[in-house]
Amino acid sequence: YQRRVHGNYQWDESVTYLFLRANMPDFAKLRSKLVPDEGWSAYACQCTSRSTNQLESVENKAEVHWRCSGHVL
């Protein structure tokens, strides 16, 4: 699967798993749930999304389960 980051956006709180499954990685479709916001980054794969405005490690985040070829990121 693919992960995407969109700089200067954050996810609208109404984004759902089904929305991501149906629309990743098409930015034109995703844009309807992306809110422009300077300094934020909106991350997503086909099953989950996260917005942040600071550097943070995902190693200890229970809600983030992104994997690449079986390796935890």
All heavy atoms as a GROMACS GRO file, in nm:
protein
  602
    1TYR      N    1   0.082  -0.118   0.000
    1TYR     CA    2   0.000   0.000   0.000
    1TYR      C    3   0.086   0.124   0.000
    1TYR      O    4   0.205   0.118   0.022
    1TYR     CB    5  -0.098   0.000   0.117
    1TYR     CG    6  -0.031   0.006   0.253
    1TYR    CD1    7  -0.004   0.128   0.311
    1TYR    CD2    8   0.004  -0.109   0.322
    1TYR    CE1    9   0.056   0.135   0.434
    1TYR    CE2   10   0.064  -0.102   0.445
    1TYR     CZ   11   0.089   0.020   0.501
    1TYR     OH   12   0.149   0.027   0.623
    2GLN      N   13   0.025   0.237  -0.022
    2GLN     CA   14   0.098   0.362  -0.029
    2GLN      C   15   0.062   0.452   0.089
    2GLN      O   16  -0.051   0.453   0.134
    2GLN     CB   17   0.063   0.436  -0.157
    2GLN     CG   18   0.098   0.360  -0.281
    2GLN     CD   19   0.055   0.436  -0.405
    2GLN    OE1   20   0.012   0.550  -0.400
    2GLN    NE2   21   0.068   0.372  -0.519
    3ARG      N   22   0.162   0.525   0.135
    3ARG     CA   23   0.138   0.630   0.234
    3ARG      C   24   0.163   0.762   0.165
    3ARG      O   25   0.251   0.772   0.080
    3ARG     CB   26   0.233   0.615   0.353
    3ARG     CG   27   0.198   0.503   0.444
    3ARG     CD   28   0.299   0.488   0.556
    3ARG     NE   29   0.438   0.491   0.513
    3ARG     CZ   30   0.503   0.389   0.461
    3ARG    NH1   31   0.441   0.275   0.442
    3ARG    NH2   32   0.629   0.399   0.424
    4ARG      N   33   0.087   0.862   0.200
    4ARG     CA   34   0.102   0.995   0.141
    4ARG      C   35   0.109   1.098   0.252
    4ARG      O   36   0.048   1.083   0.358
    4ARG     CB   37  -0.017   1.029   0.053
    4ARG     CG   38  -0.035   0.939  -0.065
    4ARG     CD   39   0.059   0.980  -0.174
    4ARG     NE   40   0.026   0.907  -0.295
    4ARG     CZ   41   0.114   0.874  -0.384
    4ARG    NH1   42   0.238   0.906  -0.371
    4ARG    NH2   43   0.078   0.807  -0.491
    5VAL      N   44   0.181   1.206   0.223
    5VAL     CA   45   0.181   1.321   0.312
    5VAL      C   46   0.147   1.443   0.229
    5VAL      O   47   0.195   1.458   0.117
    5VAL     CB   48   0.317   1.339   0.386
    5VAL    CG1   49   0.430   1.361   0.289
    5VAL    CG2   50   0.309   1.453   0.486
    6HIS      N   51   0.060   1.526   0.282
    6HIS     CA   52   0.019   1.648   0.215
    6HIS      C   53   0.055   1.765   0.306
    6HIS      O   54  -0.005   1.783   0.412
    6HIS     CB   55  -0.132   1.645   0.187
    6HIS     CG   56  -0.173   1.526   0.105
    6HIS    ND1   57  -0.144   1.515  -0.028
    6HIS    CD2   58  -0.236   1.412   0.140
    6HIS    CE1   59  -0.190   1.399  -0.073
    6HIS    NE2   60  -0.245   1.335   0.027
    7GLY      N   61   0.156   1.841   0.262
    7GLY     CA   62   0.203   1.954   0.342
    7GLY      C   63   0.106   2.070   0.339
    7GLY      O   64   0.040   2.096   0.239
    8ASN      N   65   0.097   2.139   0.452
    8ASN     CA   66   0.010   2.256   0.471
    8ASN      C   67  -0.138   2.221   0.460
    8ASN      O   68  -0.219   2.303   0.416
    8ASN     CB   69   0.050   2.369   0.378
    8ASN     CG   70   0.187   2.422   0.412
    8ASN    OD1   71   0.220   2.442   0.528
    8ASN    ND2   72   0.269   2.442   0.311
    9TYR      N   73  -0.171   2.099   0.501
    9TYR     CA   74  -0.310   2.054   0.512
    9TYR      C   75  -0.323   1.973   0.641
    9TYR      O   76  -0.226   1.917   0.691
    9TYR     CB   77  -0.349   1.959   0.398
    9TYR     CG   78  -0.370   2.025   0.265
    9TYR    CD1   79  -0.269   2.028   0.170
    9TYR    CD2   80  -0.493   2.084   0.233
    9TYR    CE1   81  -0.288   2.088   0.047
    9TYR    CE2   82  -0.512   2.143   0.109
    9TYR     CZ   83  -0.410   2.144   0.016
    9TYR     OH   84  -0.430   2.203  -0.106
   10GLN      N   85  -0.444   1.966   0.690
   10GLN     CA   86  -0.477   1.868   0.792
   10GLN      C   87  -0.607   1.800   0.752
   10GLN      O   88  -0.683   1.854   0.671
   10GLN     CB   89  -0.484   1.928   0.932
   10GLN     CG   90  -0.592   2.030   0.957
   10GLN     CD   91  -0.593   2.070   1.104
   10GLN    OE1   92  -0.610   1.986   1.190
   10GLN    NE2   93  -0.574   2.198   1.130
   11TRP      N   94  -0.630   1.681   0.805
   11TRP     CA   95  -0.751   1.607   0.770
   11TRP      C   96  -0.872   1.663   0.841
   11TRP      O   97  -0.867   1.695   0.959
   11TRP     CB   98  -0.736   1.459   0.808
   11TRP     CG   99  -0.640   1.388   0.720
   11TRP    CD1  100  -0.514   1.346   0.754
   11TRP    CD2  101  -0.659   1.353   0.584
   11TRP    NE1  102  -0.454   1.288   0.646
   11TRP    CE2  103  -0.542   1.290   0.539
   11TRP    CE3  104  -0.764   1.368   0.494
   11TRP    CZ2  105  -0.526   1.243   0.410
   11TRP    CZ3  106  -0.748   1.320   0.364
   11TRP    CH2  107  -0.631   1.259   0.324
   12ASP      N  108  -0.982   1.673   0.768
   12ASP     CA  109  -1.110   1.707   0.829
   12ASP      C  110  -1.146   1.593   0.924
   12ASP      O  111  -1.118   1.477   0.896
   12ASP     CB  112  -1.216   1.719   0.719
   12ASP     CG  113  -1.350   1.763   0.774
   12ASP    OD1  114  -1.429   1.674   0.812
   12ASP    OD2  115  -1.372   1.884   0.779
   13GLU      N  116  -1.207   1.625   1.036
   13GLU     CA  117  -1.238   1.519   1.134
   13GLU      C  118  -1.342   1.420   1.085
   13GLU      O  119  -1.361   1.315   1.146
   13GLU     CB  120  -1.277   1.579   1.269
   13GLU     CG  121  -1.392   1.675   1.266
   13GLU     CD  122  -1.413   1.744   1.400
   13GLU    OE1  123  -1.317   1.799   1.454
   13GLU    OE2  124  -1.527   1.742   1.447
   14SER      N  125  -1.406   1.446   0.973
   14SER     CA  126  -1.507   1.354   0.920
   14SER      C  127  -1.448   1.246   0.828
   14SER      O  128  -1.521   1.160   0.780
   14SER     CB  129  -1.616   1.431   0.844
   14SER     OG  130  -1.562   1.488   0.725
   15VAL      N  131  -1.315   1.248   0.804
   15VAL     CA  132  -1.254   1.148   0.716
   15VAL      C  133  -1.272   1.008   0.777
   15VAL      O  134  -1.259   0.991   0.898
   15VAL     CB  135  -1.106   1.180   0.686
   15VAL    CG1  136  -1.017   1.158   0.806
   15VAL    CG2  137  -1.057   1.100   0.568
   16THR      N  138  -1.305   0.912   0.694
   16THR     CA  139  -1.330   0.775   0.741
   16THR      C  140  -1.242   0.674   0.668
   16THR      O  141  -1.184   0.703   0.563
   16THR     CB  142  -1.477   0.734   0.717
   16THR    OG1  143  -1.500   0.731   0.576
   16THR    CG2  144  -1.574   0.830   0.785
   17TYR      N  145  -1.238   0.556   0.724
   17TYR     CA  146  -1.167   0.444   0.663
   17TYR      C  147  -1.218   0.420   0.521
   17TYR      O  148  -1.139   0.404   0.428
   17TYR     CB  149  -1.187   0.320   0.751
   17TYR     CG  150  -1.148   0.190   0.684
   17TYR    CD1  151  -1.015   0.148   0.685
   17TYR    CD2  152  -1.243   0.110   0.622
   17TYR    CE1  153  -0.978   0.029   0.624
   17TYR    CE2  154  -1.207  -0.009   0.562
   17TYR     CZ  155  -1.075  -0.049   0.563
   17TYR     OH  156  -1.039  -0.166   0.502
   18LEU      N  157  -1.348   0.417   0.503
   18LEU     CA  158  -1.405   0.391   0.371
   18LEU      C  159  -1.369   0.500   0.271
   18LEU      O  160  -1.344   0.473   0.153
   18LEU     CB  161  -1.556   0.373   0.379
   18LEU     CG  162  -1.602   0.244   0.446
   18LEU    CD1  163  -1.754   0.241   0.457
   18LEU    CD2  164  -1.551   0.122   0.371
   19PHE      N  165  -1.367   0.624   0.317
   19PHE     CA  166  -1.326   0.735   0.229
   19PHE      C  167  -1.183   0.713   0.180
   19PHE      O  168  -1.154   0.726   0.062
   19PHE     CB  169  -1.337   0.869   0.303
   19PHE     CG  170  -1.283   0.984   0.224
   19PHE    CD1  171  -1.359   1.045   0.125
   19PHE    CD2  172  -1.154   1.031   0.245
   19PHE    CE1  173  -1.308   1.151   0.050
   19PHE    CE2  174  -1.102   1.136   0.172
   19PHE     CZ  175  -1.180   1.195   0.073
   20LEU      N  176  -1.092   0.679   0.272
   20LEU     CA  177  -0.953   0.656   0.234
   20LEU      C  178  -0.939   0.537   0.140
   20LEU      O  179  -0.867   0.543   0.042
   20LEU     CB  180  -0.867   0.637   0.359
   20LEU     CG  181  -0.854   0.759   0.449
   20LEU    CD1  182  -0.785   0.721   0.579
   20LEU    CD2  183  -0.781   0.872   0.379
   21ARG      N  184  -1.010   0.427   0.169
   21ARG     CA  185  -1.002   0.308   0.083
   21ARG      C  186  -1.047   0.340  -0.059
   21ARG      O  187  -0.989   0.290  -0.155
   21ARG     CB  188  -1.089   0.195   0.139
   21ARG     CG  189  -1.039   0.134   0.266
   21ARG     CD  190  -0.913   0.056   0.252
   21ARG     NE  191  -0.932  -0.060   0.167
   21ARG     CZ  192  -0.835  -0.137   0.125
   21ARG    NH1  193  -0.711  -0.111   0.158
   21ARG    NH2  194  -0.859  -0.241   0.048
   22ALA      N  195  -1.149   0.421  -0.072
   22ALA     CA  196  -1.206   0.451  -0.203
   22ALA      C  197  -1.127   0.557  -0.280
   22ALA      O  198  -1.135   0.561  -0.404
   22ALA     CB  199  -1.351   0.498  -0.188
   23ASN      N  200  -1.051   0.642  -0.211
   23ASN     CA  201  -0.993   0.759  -0.277
   23ASN      C  202  -0.841   0.768  -0.278
   23ASN      O  203  -0.786   0.851  -0.351
   23ASN     CB  204  -1.051   0.886  -0.215
   23ASN     CG  205  -1.199   0.894  -0.238
   23ASN    OD1  206  -1.245   0.900  -0.351
   23ASN    ND2  207  -1.276   0.888  -0.132
   24MET      N  208  -0.771   0.688  -0.199
   24MET     CA  209  -0.624   0.692  -0.200
   24MET      C  210  -0.574   0.634  -0.331
   24MET      O  211  -0.629   0.535  -0.377
   24MET     CB  212  -0.568   0.610  -0.083
   24MET     CG  213  -0.568   0.684   0.048
   24MET     SD  214  -0.461   0.827   0.052
   24MET     CE  215  -0.300   0.754   0.060
   25PRO      N  216  -0.473   0.684  -0.392
   25PRO     CA  217  -0.393   0.802  -0.358
   25PRO      C  218  -0.429   0.925  -0.442
   25PRO      O  219  -0.347   1.013  -0.461
   25PRO     CB  220  -0.252   0.755  -0.391
   25PRO     CG  221  -0.271   0.670  -0.513
   25PRO     CD  222  -0.406   0.603  -0.492
   26ASP      N  223  -0.551   0.934  -0.490
   26ASP     CA  224  -0.595   1.041  -0.582
   26ASP      C  225  -0.617   1.173  -0.507
   26ASP      O  226  -0.719   1.194  -0.442
   26ASP     CB  227  -0.723   0.997  -0.652
   26ASP     CG  228  -0.765   1.091  -0.763
   26ASP    OD1  229  -0.726   1.209  -0.762
   26ASP    OD2  230  -0.840   1.045  -0.851
   27PHE      N  231  -0.519   1.265  -0.518
   27PHE     CA  232  -0.527   1.392  -0.446
   27PHE      C  233  -0.653   1.470  -0.480
   27PHE      O  234  -0.713   1.533  -0.393
   27PHE     CB  235  -0.403   1.478  -0.473
   27PHE     CG  236  -0.406   1.609  -0.400
   27PHE    CD1  237  -0.382   1.616  -0.265
   27PHE    CD2  238  -0.435   1.726  -0.468
   27PHE    CE1  239  -0.385   1.737  -0.197
   27PHE    CE2  240  -0.439   1.849  -0.401
   27PHE     CZ  241  -0.414   1.852  -0.266
   28ALA      N  242  -0.695   1.466  -0.605
   28ALA     CA  243  -0.816   1.540  -0.645
   28ALA      C  244  -0.937   1.493  -0.565
   28ALA      O  245  -1.022   1.573  -0.527
   28ALA     CB  246  -0.841   1.523  -0.794
   29LYS      N  247  -0.945   1.364  -0.537
   29LYS     CA  248  -1.056   1.311  -0.457
   29LYS      C  249  -1.035   1.334  -0.308
   29LYS      O  250  -1.128   1.364  -0.235
   29LYS     CB  251  -1.074   1.162  -0.485
   29LYS     CG  252  -1.121   1.133  -0.625
   29LYS     CD  253  -1.133   0.984  -0.647
   29LYS     CE  254  -1.180   0.953  -0.788
   29LYS     NZ  255  -1.189   0.808  -0.810
   30LEU      N  256  -0.912   1.321  -0.263
   30LEU     CA  257  -0.881   1.340  -0.121
   30LEU      C  258  -0.903   1.484  -0.076
   30LEU      O  259  -0.935   1.510   0.040
   30LEU     CB  260  -0.735   1.301  -0.093
   30LEU     CG  261  -0.699   1.155  -0.111
   30LEU    CD1  262  -0.549   1.138  -0.098
   30LEU    CD2  263  -0.773   1.068  -0.012
   31ARG      N  264  -0.886   1.576  -0.167
   31ARG     CA  265  -0.892   1.719  -0.135
   31ARG      C  266  -1.021   1.760  -0.066
   31ARG      O  267  -1.022   1.856   0.012
   31ARG     CB  268  -0.872   1.798  -0.263
   31ARG     CG  269  -0.834   1.938  -0.239
   31ARG     CD  270  -0.794   2.004  -0.368
   31ARG     NE  271  -0.740   2.132  -0.331
   31ARG     CZ  272  -0.668   2.205  -0.410
   31ARG    NH1  273  -0.641   2.165  -0.531
   31ARG    NH2  274  -0.624   2.321  -0.370
   32SER      N  275  -1.130   1.687  -0.091
   32SER     CA  276  -1.257   1.723  -0.028
   32SER      C  277  -1.254   1.708   0.124
   32SER      O  278  -1.337   1.765   0.194
   32SER     CB  279  -1.372   1.640  -0.086
   32SER     OG  280  -1.359   1.504  -0.048
   33LYS      N  281  -1.157   1.631   0.176
   33LYS     CA  282  -1.145   1.611   0.321
   33LYS      C  283  -1.016   1.671   0.377
   33LYS      O  284  -0.983   1.650   0.493
   33LYS     CB  285  -1.150   1.462   0.354
   33LYS     CG  286  -1.278   1.393   0.316
   33LYS     CD  287  -1.390   1.429   0.410
   33LYS     CE  288  -1.514   1.348   0.373
   33LYS     NZ  289  -1.625   1.378   0.460
   34LEU      N  290  -0.942   1.744   0.294
   34LEU     CA  291  -0.820   1.810   0.339
   34LEU      C  292  -0.848   1.958   0.363
   34LEU      O  293  -0.902   2.026   0.276
   34LEU     CB  294  -0.709   1.794   0.235
   34LEU     CG  295  -0.647   1.656   0.227
   34LEU    CD1  296  -0.564   1.641   0.100
   34LEU    CD2  297  -0.560   1.629   0.349
   35VAL      N  298  -0.811   2.005   0.480
   35VAL     CA  299  -0.833   2.144   0.519
   35VAL      C  300  -0.699   2.218   0.509
   35VAL      O  301  -0.603   2.180   0.577
   35VAL     CB  302  -0.887   2.152   0.664
   35VAL    CG1  303  -0.905   2.296   0.707
   35VAL    CG2  304  -1.013   2.071   0.679
   36PRO      N  305  -0.689   2.322   0.425
   36PRO     CA  306  -0.563   2.398   0.418
   36PRO      C  307  -0.529   2.456   0.555
   36PRO      O  308  -0.613   2.515   0.622
   36PRO     CB  309  -0.593   2.509   0.318
   36PRO     CG  310  -0.712   2.462   0.240
   36PRO     CD  311  -0.790   2.376   0.334
   37ASP      N  312  -0.405   2.435   0.599
   37ASP     CA  313  -0.362   2.485   0.730
   37ASP      C  314  -0.210   2.493   0.731
   37ASP      O  315  -0.142   2.390   0.732
   37ASP     CB  316  -0.412   2.395   0.842
   37ASP     CG  317  -0.419   2.467   0.974
   37ASP    OD1  318  -0.354   2.574   0.989
   37ASP    OD2  319  -0.488   2.418   1.065
   38GLU      N  320  -0.156   2.614   0.726
   38GLU     CA  321  -0.012   2.638   0.721
   38GLU      C  322   0.058   2.571   0.839
   38GLU      O  323   0.015   2.584   0.954
   38GLU     CB  324   0.014   2.789   0.724
   38GLU     CG  325   0.157   2.828   0.704
   38GLU     CD  326   0.205   2.808   0.561
   38GLU    OE1  327   0.123   2.817   0.468
   38GLU    OE2  328   0.325   2.782   0.545
   39GLY      N  329   0.164   2.499   0.810
   39GLY     CA  330   0.244   2.437   0.914
   39GLY      C  331   0.200   2.297   0.954
   39GLY      O  332   0.266   2.233   1.035
   40TRP      N  333   0.091   2.249   0.901
   40TRP     CA  334   0.041   2.114   0.933
   40TRP      C  335   0.079   2.018   0.821
   40TRP      O  336   0.105   2.058   0.708
   40TRP     CB  337  -0.111   2.115   0.947
   40TRP     CG  338  -0.155   2.168   1.079
   40TRP    CD1  339  -0.162   2.299   1.116
   40TRP    CD2  340  -0.198   2.094   1.192
   40TRP    NE1  341  -0.207   2.311   1.244
   40TRP    CE2  342  -0.230   2.185   1.294
   40TRP    CE3  343  -0.213   1.957   1.217
   40TRP    CZ2  344  -0.275   2.145   1.419
   40TRP    CZ3  345  -0.258   1.918   1.341
   40TRP    CH2  346  -0.288   2.011   1.441
   41SER      N  347   0.080   1.890   0.853
   41SER     CA  348   0.099   1.784   0.754
   41SER      C  349  -0.008   1.678   0.775
   41SER      O  350  -0.034   1.638   0.889
   41SER     CB  351   0.237   1.719   0.768
   41SER     OG  352   0.337   1.812   0.735
   42ALA      N  353  -0.070   1.637   0.666
   42ALA     CA  354  -0.175   1.534   0.671
   42ALA      C  355  -0.119   1.405   0.613
   42ALA      O  356  -0.083   1.400   0.496
   42ALA     CB  357  -0.297   1.580   0.591
   43TYR      N  358  -0.108   1.302   0.695
   43TYR     CA  359  -0.056   1.172   0.654
   43TYR      C  360  -0.172   1.075   0.638
   43TYR      O  361  -0.270   1.082   0.712
   43TYR     CB  362   0.038   1.116   0.761
   43TYR     CG  363   0.164   1.195   0.780
   43TYR    CD1  364   0.168   1.307   0.860
   43TYR    CD2  365   0.281   1.154   0.716
   43TYR    CE1  366   0.285   1.379   0.878
   43TYR    CE2  367   0.399   1.226   0.732
   43TYR     CZ  368   0.400   1.338   0.814
   43TYR     OH  369   0.515   1.409   0.830
   44ALA      N  370  -0.157   0.981   0.544
   44ALA     CA  371  -0.261   0.879   0.529
   44ALA      C  372  -0.210   0.760   0.448
   44ALA      O  373  -0.118   0.772   0.368
   44ALA     CB  374  -0.384   0.936   0.459
   45CYS      N  375  -0.273   0.647   0.472
   45CYS     CA  376  -0.259   0.530   0.386
   45CYS      C  377  -0.403   0.495   0.349
   45CYS      O  378  -0.492   0.577   0.363
   45CYS     CB  379  -0.186   0.417   0.457
   45CYS     SG  380  -0.270   0.353   0.602
   46GLN      N  381  -0.429   0.374   0.308
   46GLN     CA  382  -0.565   0.340   0.268
   46GLN      C  383  -0.655   0.304   0.386
   46GLN      O  384  -0.772   0.274   0.365
   46GLN     CB  385  -0.564   0.226   0.168
   46GLN     CG  386  -0.519   0.270   0.032
   46GLN     CD  387  -0.535   0.160  -0.070
   46GLN    OE1  388  -0.506   0.045  -0.044
   46GLN    NE2  389  -0.582   0.196  -0.187
   47CYS      N  390  -0.603   0.309   0.507
   47CYS     CA  391  -0.688   0.270   0.620
   47CYS      C  392  -0.689   0.368   0.736
   47CYS      O  393  -0.778   0.364   0.820
   47CYS     CB  394  -0.650   0.131   0.670
   47CYS     SG  395  -0.482   0.122   0.734
   48THR      N  396  -0.592   0.457   0.743
   48THR     CA  397  -0.587   0.550   0.856
   48THR      C  398  -0.528   0.684   0.814
   48THR      O  399  -0.459   0.694   0.713
   48THR     CB  400  -0.506   0.489   0.974
   48THR    OG1  401  -0.526   0.568   1.090
   48THR    CG2  402  -0.359   0.481   0.942
   49SER      N  403  -0.558   0.785   0.892
   49SER     CA  404  -0.506   0.919   0.865
   49SER      C  405  -0.459   0.982   0.995
   49SER      O  406  -0.502   0.943   1.104
   49SER     CB  407  -0.613   1.006   0.800
   49SER     OG  408  -0.722   1.023   0.888
   50ARG      N  409  -0.371   1.080   0.982
   50ARG     CA  410  -0.319   1.151   1.098
   50ARG      C  411  -0.273   1.288   1.053
   50ARG      O  412  -0.211   1.301   0.947
   50ARG     CB  413  -0.204   1.073   1.159
   50ARG     CG  414  -0.145   1.136   1.281
   50ARG     CD  415  -0.053   1.038   1.351
   50ARG     NE  416   0.002   1.095   1.472
   50ARG     CZ  417  -0.060   1.101   1.587
   50ARG    NH1  418  -0.182   1.054   1.599
   50ARG    NH2  419  -0.002   1.154   1.693
   51SER      N  420  -0.300   1.389   1.132
   51SER     CA  421  -0.252   1.525   1.107
   51SER      C  422  -0.162   1.566   1.222
   51SER      O  423  -0.189   1.533   1.338
   51SER     CB  424  -0.369   1.623   1.097
   51SER     OG  425  -0.452   1.591   0.989
   52THR      N  426  -0.057   1.640   1.189
   52THR     CA  427   0.032   1.689   1.294
   52THR      C  428   0.094   1.821   1.252
   52THR      O  429   0.108   1.848   1.132
   52THR     CB  430   0.142   1.585   1.328
   52THR    OG1  431   0.216   1.631   1.441
   52THR    CG2  432   0.233   1.560   1.211
   53ASN      N  433   0.131   1.901   1.350
   53ASN     CA  434   0.200   2.026   1.323
   53ASN      C  435   0.335   2.030   1.395
   53ASN      O  436   0.392   2.135   1.416
   53ASN     CB  437   0.115   2.147   1.359
   53ASN     CG  438   0.088   2.157   1.507
   53ASN    OD1  439   0.117   2.065   1.584
   53ASN    ND2  440   0.030   2.267   1.549
   54GLN      N  441   0.385   1.911   1.430
   54GLN     CA  442   0.515   1.903   1.496
   54GLN      C  443   0.583   1.770   1.462
   54GLN      O  444   0.517   1.676   1.420
   54GLN     CB  445   0.499   1.914   1.648
   54GLN     CG  446   0.409   1.807   1.707
   54GLN     CD  447   0.379   1.834   1.853
   54GLN    OE1  448   0.435   1.923   1.913
   54GLN    NE2  449   0.291   1.755   1.910
   55LEU      N  450   0.714   1.766   1.480
   55LEU     CA  451   0.786   1.641   1.460
   55LEU      C  452   0.752   1.547   1.573
   55LEU      O  453   0.750   1.586   1.689
   55LEU     CB  454   0.937   1.666   1.459
   55LEU     CG  455   0.994   1.735   1.336
   55LEU    CD1  456   1.143   1.761   1.357
   55LEU    CD2  457   0.973   1.651   1.212
   56GLU      N  458   0.721   1.422   1.539
   56GLU     CA  459   0.694   1.324   1.641
   56GLU      C  460   0.726   1.185   1.589
   56GLU      O  461   0.714   1.157   1.471
   56GLU     CB  462   0.548   1.330   1.687
   56GLU     CG  463   0.445   1.313   1.579
   56GLU     CD  464   0.303   1.334   1.628
   56GLU    OE1  465   0.267   1.280   1.733
   56GLU    OE2  466   0.229   1.404   1.561
   57SER      N  467   0.768   1.099   1.677
   57SER     CA  468   0.799   0.961   1.642
   57SER      C  469   0.671   0.879   1.640
   57SER      O  470   0.584   0.897   1.726
   57SER     CB  471   0.896   0.901   1.744
   57SER     OG  472   0.912   0.763   1.720
   58VAL      N  473   0.659   0.788   1.544
   58VAL     CA  474   0.542   0.700   1.541
   58VAL      C  475   0.571   0.568   1.612
   58VAL      O  476   0.483   0.483   1.624
   58VAL     CB  477   0.493   0.673   1.397
   58VAL    CG1  478   0.444   0.802   1.334
   58VAL    CG2  479   0.598   0.606   1.313
   59GLU      N  480   0.693   0.549   1.660
   59GLU     CA  481   0.732   0.424   1.724
   59GLU      C  482   0.643   0.387   1.842
   59GLU      O  483   0.611   0.270   1.860
   59GLU     CB  484   0.876   0.430   1.770
   59GLU     CG  485   0.975   0.423   1.656
   59GLU     CD  486   1.118   0.425   1.707
   59GLU    OE1  487   1.142   0.394   1.825
   59GLU    OE2  488   1.206   0.459   1.627
   60ASN      N  489   0.605   0.483   1.922
   60ASN     CA  490   0.528   0.454   2.043
   60ASN      C  491   0.382   0.497   2.033
   60ASN      O  492   0.315   0.511   2.134
   60ASN     CB  493   0.594   0.522   2.164
   60ASN     CG  494   0.734   0.470   2.187
   60ASN    OD1  495   0.758   0.350   2.180
   60ASN    ND2  496   0.827   0.559   2.213
   61LYS      N  497   0.333   0.517   1.911
   61LYS     CA  498   0.195   0.558   1.891
   61LYS      C  499   0.111   0.432   1.863
   61LYS      O  500   0.121   0.372   1.757
   61LYS     CB  501   0.182   0.654   1.773
   61LYS     CG  502   0.262   0.780   1.788
   61LYS     CD  503   0.184   0.880   1.865
   61LYS     CE  504   0.260   1.011   1.865
   61LYS     NZ  505   0.237   1.089   1.981
   62ALA      N  506   0.030   0.393   1.958
   62ALA     CA  507  -0.051   0.272   1.943
   62ALA      C  508  -0.149   0.282   1.827
   62ALA      O  509  -0.182   0.183   1.763
   62ALA     CB  510  -0.127   0.244   2.073
   63GLU      N  511  -0.193   0.404   1.795
   63GLU     CA  512  -0.293   0.421   1.689
   63GLU      C  513  -0.233   0.422   1.549
   63GLU      O  514  -0.305   0.422   1.450
   63GLU     CB  515  -0.375   0.548   1.712
   63GLU     CG  516  -0.298   0.678   1.695
   63GLU     CD  517  -0.220   0.726   1.816
   63GLU    OE1  518  -0.203   0.649   1.914
   63GLU    OE2  519  -0.174   0.840   1.814
   64VAL      N  520  -0.100   0.422   1.537
   64VAL     CA  521  -0.035   0.424   1.406
   64VAL      C  522   0.024   0.286   1.379
   64VAL      O  523   0.111   0.239   1.451
   64VAL     CB  524   0.077   0.531   1.402
   64VAL    CG1  525   0.148   0.528   1.267
   64VAL    CG2  526   0.020   0.668   1.429
   65HIS      N  527  -0.025   0.221   1.275
   65HIS     CA  528   0.017   0.085   1.243
   65HIS      C  529   0.074   0.076   1.102
   65HIS      O  530   0.052  -0.021   1.032
   65HIS     CB  531  -0.101  -0.012   1.256
   65HIS     CG  532  -0.162  -0.011   1.390
   65HIS    ND1  533  -0.104  -0.069   1.501
   65HIS    CD2  534  -0.277   0.044   1.434
   65HIS    CE1  535  -0.181  -0.052   1.606
   65HIS    NE2  536  -0.285   0.017   1.568
   66TRP      N  537   0.145   0.177   1.056
   66TRP     CA  538   0.198   0.176   0.921
   66TRP      C  539   0.314   0.078   0.912
   66TRP      O  540   0.403   0.077   0.996
   66TRP     CB  541   0.242   0.315   0.879
   66TRP     CG  542   0.126   0.405   0.854
   66TRP    CD1  543   0.004   0.368   0.805
   66TRP    CD2  544   0.120   0.545   0.876
   66TRP    NE1  545  -0.077   0.478   0.795
   66TRP    CE2  546  -0.010   0.587   0.837
   66TRP    CE3  547   0.209   0.638   0.924
   66TRP    CZ2  548  -0.049   0.720   0.846
   66TRP    CZ3  549   0.170   0.769   0.933
   66TRP    CH2  550   0.041   0.810   0.892
   67ARG      N  551   0.311  -0.002   0.809
   67ARG     CA  552   0.415  -0.102   0.786
   67ARG      C  553   0.459  -0.094   0.641
   67ARG      O  554   0.382  -0.061   0.553
   67ARG     CB  555   0.364  -0.242   0.815
   67ARG     CG  556   0.327  -0.262   0.960
   67ARG     CD  557   0.276  -0.404   0.982
   67ARG     NE  558   0.238  -0.421   1.120
   67ARG     CZ  559   0.319  -0.458   1.218
   67ARG    NH1  560   0.445  -0.481   1.191
   67ARG    NH2  561   0.276  -0.472   1.341
   68CYS      N  562   0.582  -0.132   0.617
   68CYS     CA  563   0.637  -0.137   0.483
   68CYS      C  564   0.708  -0.270   0.468
   68CYS      O  565   0.804  -0.296   0.540
   68CYS     CB  566   0.732  -0.020   0.461
   68CYS     SG  567   0.812  -0.024   0.300
   69SER      N  568   0.661  -0.355   0.380
   69SER     CA  569   0.721  -0.486   0.358
   69SER      C  570   0.738  -0.565   0.487
   69SER      O  571   0.838  -0.633   0.509
   69SER     CB  572   0.856  -0.471   0.288
   69SER     OG  573   0.840  -0.407   0.165
   70GLY      N  574   0.642  -0.550   0.579
   70GLY     CA  575   0.647  -0.625   0.703
   70GLY      C  576   0.730  -0.562   0.813
   70GLY      O  577   0.740  -0.617   0.921
   71HIS      N  578   0.789  -0.446   0.786
   71HIS     CA  579   0.869  -0.378   0.888
   71HIS      C  580   0.791  -0.261   0.946
   71HIS      O  581   0.735  -0.181   0.871
   71HIS     CB  582   0.999  -0.326   0.827
   71HIS     CG  583   1.081  -0.434   0.769
   71HIS    ND1  584   1.076  -0.466   0.636
   71HIS    CD2  585   1.167  -0.520   0.827
   71HIS    CE1  586   1.159  -0.567   0.613
   71HIS    NE2  587   1.214  -0.601   0.728
   72VAL      N  588   0.788  -0.251   1.075
   72VAL     CA  589   0.720  -0.140   1.140
   72VAL      C  590   0.798  -0.013   1.111
   72VAL      O  591   0.921  -0.012   1.119
   72VAL     CB  592   0.709  -0.162   1.292
   72VAL    CG1  593   0.648  -0.041   1.360
   72VAL    CG2  594   0.629  -0.286   1.321
   73LEU      N  595   0.728   0.095   1.078
   73LEU     CA  596   0.793   0.225   1.055
   73LEU      C  597   0.786   0.307   1.180
   73LEU      O  598   0.694   0.304   1.253
   73LEU     CB  599   0.726   0.301   0.942
   73LEU     CG  600   0.738   0.236   0.804
   73LEU    CD1  601   0.662   0.318   0.701
   73LEU    CD2  602   0.880   0.223   0.764
   0.00000   0.00000   0.00000
